[in-house]
Amino acid sequence: MSRRWITFLVAALMILPLWGCGSSRDSASTTTTASTPEAIARATAFVGADRCGGCHETKHTGWEATGHTMKLRDGSLESNFINDGDINARADFFGSTEFNLQTQASASAAFAAFGSAAPILGNDAGKPYVKLGTTKYYISFTLGGNGKDTNSDGLVLNAESKWKQRYITKIGLSNYILPVQFNAKTQKYVVYDESKWYDSSKVLLTGTVPPTKNNSYERRCAGCHVTGLTVALVGDEWTMSYSDISVSCEACHGPGGQHATSPNKDNIVNPASMTTTLDLNADGNVDQKDNLLIRNYVCYRCHSRGAGKHTEGGTTLAYPSKTGSDGKAELYLPGLDWKEYYDISEKTSDYYGGTPTSNDFLVSASHHQQQQDLDYGPHSPDKNEHECFVCHDMHDATNDSMVVTELVENGITVPIDMSIPASTNNSRSKLCLTCHAGTGDFSSLTVGDVRNNATAVTDAVKDHANEMAVMGHDDANCTDCHMPKTAKSAIKVTDSSGTVIRGDIASHTLRIIWPSQSVQFPGLPNSCSNCHNADTKFTAASPTPGTDQILAWAKSGHGNETSDAWKHYDWDEGDAATTAGSRQACQRCHTATGANNYLKNPTGYDQTANEFFLGKGKNQVLYCYGCHNGNDTAILTPGAITVDYKDSAGAQVIFPDAGDSNVCISCHAGRNNGQNIKGNAALLTKNFGSANSHYLAAAGTLFKTTGYEYASLNYANSGFEHDTIGLTAAGTGTHGPCAACHMHDAADGSGANHRFTPFTLDANGDPIDDTPATICTVCHNGTEEPAWTPTLFAAQADGFASAITALTDKLALSSIYYNSAAYPYFYNTNVTGDQTFGNAYTTWADEQTLGAAFNLNLMNREPGAFAHNSDYARRLLFDSIDWIVNGSLTGTIDLSAYPEAADWYQEDGNTANDNVVARP
């Protein structure tokens, strides 16, 4: 219980001789029988918003224009309807003829299957109804449809409104929501919760409709739509009464009976300054975090999804409630512990990525869930951030969504005018930068700049957007990226390909939602999709990346959040001195931030300087800024890459300067090579983890730096040109071998392929199996080299895989068992369940045997090795098999049990001699 509430509730016990602005209506607010603070609060009467307006006229007038007054409204007044589907400047209930949703263009798509049972809208002498079959259900209330009468015709229709409107009818003692919804944005009707009125064949249900008390508005919704609600179960029906048919003053400030009779700041709730003596977050302390929670609970009460805790007659109220001592419903009041009245939803369909109690939670999918978002984002109370009403003013509808019209920081007042386009005003950024000026990327920006220097604000936001997402737009603003419209109240907008590009409710996690997350969770809009989608096609004339590049990247291994490369560990953990199990040394390749910092200055790279922003167990993938220079969208230029391992002379291996492909080499060179095994006797008694090359070491294969090369054998390439692609090889461009092949230009002219596949792309931007891109035919054209056909490519891939299988089998004959799915990969048992660290293989007979294991894992982890450097891949695998089978290097091996591997080595197309093959 908050200290202010205690003062207020004690005052409530006083019998006051002066009524002030009160009247006998307040008599219920004075009692001498209440014995607990909560009971005292409940003994205080609600007096209604009109009473509050008598003294607080300015606040009251401002509140009257907000959406809080328009949630539930009198269904008998045309001015409370927004549905003008036939665009005749009147709500569709009030025409001279009935409005049949089965035949009207604004509804027929949704109701075509309903036939004669489709709803019909009409009125009897101005009394609106929805007719289902032959029964007219008269409208008791409209639900939603808030907006502004911009044309001053006394009505708020269609685009003047926001989100949606539903229609309520009274049957018996209870109210029920009819199966009709009008969406303001699209000016279309859709079906709402039809199962309460129709069966699965669209036939109207018979008998009592809706069939159960669970469906009543009083049970499902009323607690968040009116003020001073009392609900009761009468027989089998829920009933309600209320002090205001709106979310009015006392919904947030508590019952005002005592304050109305004796106005005093200590006998009314002020959400902005409440404190509490309760440990609301159960962290063992009562501190500012708990104060922030008790204040936010006023908003969380309705801006959350879940279920109340009061059950009666076998049904549970859906809004914050608990069972009182008399067995009846008691509803939440401001200043009390909201979680005593409410259980937050764990229904996964309401969220993307998992429920809010899991580390997988991304953002809400459903509306009125700002609590779930905010509490799991960087502005949560548990991070000592701020209350909801720092950004929102419930007494002012000047800005959309009741965003404040000014903020004060460091004694400077910053006006927030959301009506001015961001490109000229940046108010959406000012809303954030008033507090964030002087921090992070905005360290050089002052609050004075935010108020007076629009150019400085624009430049700062653009520089930040460039840094994070290579986004050089002058009209970039904070909320576009950090508050994308991910949730759905009424609609989701799709592009021409059917991909969801935005919802109609902004995310409040304040996290960037990346396109990779939309690929992982279909239907999730992201921070980029509103601008970058299938309808913004990249062309030379209009070079705005659309689906071609943004979603291609998101589908790639670089953007796929489910890939082990990004999720195996919490890569953004801190340094080993402060964080057990630190993965800081891995951040150079396993986080975009680490990659960006390394590639900007390899020799001066400081892993301790990596700062991360996702939080709550969220790892990064390789975002745009991991490879691109945020200043101009160009590729970062680290120069020739020096890697961690050494050559045969003991010098650090330095790769050739491969231009733009240096960015790729930095992470695809491997972290160890076979040379490390030579002369390193200590490795012969350790598990394979100490020798492991790491993974996807494609550059190491291409430039022949990684394998365990057996002494005295020749590994030099003959006629090999792949390491010159994109450099000196004619017709292959200037971007180096990695980018030239894996980022070949798309055939439709949409620029570099960000799927990073060497295959030809289909119309959807997906790779066509075994069909190399046209860049391969520059050399593999049937003249200089055999033409690369799908058949030939598949045969090469199958032969390579068969050679890996052969080496795996030969090692198993020596009781060395390989399991690529269980680190450290080599075991002394072939029983999968027993392949644990305790049974890891540690008795290597010699370095050549360990070298064979090294080559097996290296090649198996580099699935394109047969294409990157075919000769090198063949020799590493051949020599390894030769040593394991023969105990020496004989130059021949028997592959009769592996004909595809034999074909790969001989390349003669003759299956009759697929037995003993010679070293290539």
Secondary structure as UniProt FT lines:
FT   HELIX           3..11
FT   TURN            12..13
FT   TURN            20..21
FT   HELIX           24..29
FT   HELIX           37..42
FT   HELIX           49..55
FT   HELIX           57..64
FT   HELIX           67..69
FT   STRAND          72..74
FT   TURN            75..76
FT   HELIX           78..80
FT   TURN            85..86
FT   HELIX           92..94
FT   STRAND          99..100
FT   TURN            101..103
FT   TURN            105..107
FT   HELIX           108..111
FT   HELIX           112..117
FT   STRAND          120..124
FT   TURN            125..126
FT   STRAND          127..132
FT   TURN            133..134
FT   STRAND          135..144
FT   TURN            150..151
FT   HELIX           158..160
FT   STRAND          164..171
FT   TURN            172..173
FT   STRAND          174..183
FT   TURN            184..187
FT   STRAND          188..191
FT   HELIX           194..196
FT   TURN            200..201
FT   HELIX           213..215
FT   HELIX           217..220
FT   HELIX           222..224
FT   STRAND          230..234
FT   TURN            235..236
FT   STRAND          237..241
FT   HELIX           249..253
FT   HELIX           257..261
FT   HELIX           265..267
FT   TURN            271..273
FT   TURN            280..281
FT   HELIX           288..300
FT   TURN            301..302
FT   STRAND          306..308
FT   STRAND          311..312
FT   TURN            313..314
FT   STRAND          315..316
FT   STRAND          321..323
FT   TURN            325..326
FT   STRAND          329..331
FT   TURN            334..335
FT   HELIX           338..340
FT   STRAND          342..344
FT   HELIX           348..350
FT   STRAND          351..352
FT   TURN            356..357
FT   TURN            359..360
FT   STRAND          363..364
FT   HELIX           370..375
FT   TURN            378..379
FT   HELIX           381..383
FT   HELIX           388..390
FT   TURN            394..395
FT   HELIX           400..402
FT   STRAND          406..409
FT   TURN            410..411
FT   STRAND          412..415
FT   TURN            418..419
FT   HELIX           422..425
FT   HELIX           427..436
FT   TURN            437..438
FT   HELIX           440..442
FT   TURN            443..444
FT   HELIX           447..452
FT   HELIX           454..469
FT   TURN            474..475
FT   HELIX           478..482
FT   STRAND          485..488
FT   STRAND          493..494
FT   TURN            496..497
FT   STRAND          500..502
FT   STRAND          505..506
FT   HELIX           515..520
FT   TURN            522..523
FT   TURN            527..531
FT   TURN            534..535
FT   HELIX           547..555
FT   TURN            557..559
FT   TURN            561..562
FT   HELIX           564..567
FT   TURN            571..572
FT   TURN            576..578
FT   TURN            580..581
FT   HELIX           584..586
FT   HELIX           587..590
FT   HELIX           592..600
FT   TURN            602..604
FT   HELIX           607..609
FT   TURN            616..617
FT   HELIX           624..627
FT   TURN            630..632
FT   STRAND          642..646
FT   TURN            648..649
FT   STRAND          652..654
FT   HELIX           659..661
FT   HELIX           662..668
FT   HELIX           674..677
FT   TURN            678..679
FT   HELIX           681..685
FT   HELIX           688..690
FT   HELIX           698..702
FT   TURN            703..704
FT   TURN            711..712
FT   HELIX           722..724
FT   TURN            725..728
FT   TURN            730..731
FT   HELIX           736..742
FT   TURN            747..748
FT   TURN            754..755
FT   STRAND          759..761
FT   TURN            763..764
FT   STRAND          767..772
FT   HELIX           774..778
FT   HELIX           790..813
FT   TURN            814..815
FT   STRAND          817..818
FT   TURN            820..821
FT   TURN            823..824
FT   STRAND          826..827
FT   HELIX           832..834
FT   HELIX           837..839
FT   HELIX           847..860
FT   TURN            863..864
FT   HELIX           865..868
FT   HELIX           870..886
FT   STRAND          892..894
FT   TURN            896..897
FT   HELIX           899..906
FT   HELIX           911..913
FT   STRAND          916..918
//
